[in-house]
Amino acid sequence: MLIMSGILYIHLWFIMMTLYDIGRTIRETRKFRKMRQEDLARDAGIARSTLSALERGHIQELGYSKVHLLLSLLNLEIKIGPANHYRPTLEDLMAEDD
């Protein structure tokens, strides 16, 4: 995770992101932006208990449209691309942001 100018960038090169990872990222971003679970859950049209379970990694499945909406409300997105078999260097990450 990289924060520049108040914008959160997530680079997931070859790492497979699980629902647990997505929930953790949602929680970190929500707290960084000083949002309450109640407000985010209401805006996403889900129960606060569902959001809480997602953030704690205690949920097995949540539909793509709900995950996508939660990420959108936090100004986050998941990008899909070819798998790379190496970890990016700092230079790789900085070049991508240019």
N, C-alpha and C positions, 0 to 999 in steps of 0.2 A: 504494500500500500504506500502511496506517495501523495502527500498533500502539498499543493502549490497554489498560491493565491486563493486560498479558501476553497479550492476545488479538489475533490478526492479522486485520485486515479488508481485504478486497480489493474495490475498487469498479471495475467495468468498464463503466460507463455505455454508451457507444456504440462502444467499442473492441472489435474482434473479437479474441478471444484464440486464439492458435495453440497447437499442441502444444509448440512451442518455449517460448512464454510460460508455459505450465502447468509444464513441466519446470523452468524457471528459478525459478518460484514455489515448487515443491516443494523444490528445493535450498535456497533461502534460508530457507524455513520449517524444514526439517530441521536446518539448521545453527543457526538461532536457538534451536531446542529441544534442541540438543546431542545429536541422534540420529545414529547411524552408518548408513551406507548398508546395511550388512549386516543390521542389525536391522529397518529399514523394509522392505527387500526381502523378508526372511523372513516378516514379519508380513503382507505383501501377497501372498505366494505367487508371487513373481517372482524371476528371477535378479538378483544384484547388478549384473551387466553390463548388464541391461536397464534397471535404474534409473539406472545411471551414464550410459548412452546417452541416456535421456530427459532427465536433468538437464543434459547438455551439448548438447542439441539435435541429436543424431545419430541420431534414430529417426524413421522416416516415419509409423508407425502403431502405435497401442496401443489395444486395445479399450476401450470406454467403461467396462465394469465394472471393469477394472484401474485406470483413471485415477480412477474414482469411489472405489474402495477406498483407493488411495494418499491421495487428498484427505481421505477420512474419517478415516484413521489420523492425519492431521496436524490434524484438526479444521478442515478447510477445506471449502468447497463452491462450486459454480458456480451462480449464480443467472441465470435467463433472464427477460428482460422486454422490453417494447417498446423499440425502438431510439430513442435520443435523438440529436438532431443538434446538440448543444452540449456543451461540457465543463462539468462541474459546478463550482460555486464551493465554497470552503471552507465557506460557510454551508449549501449544499445537503448536503454530506457530514456536517456536524455535526448537521443537522436529521434526517437519515436514521438516525443513531445514537441519537437520543432515543427 
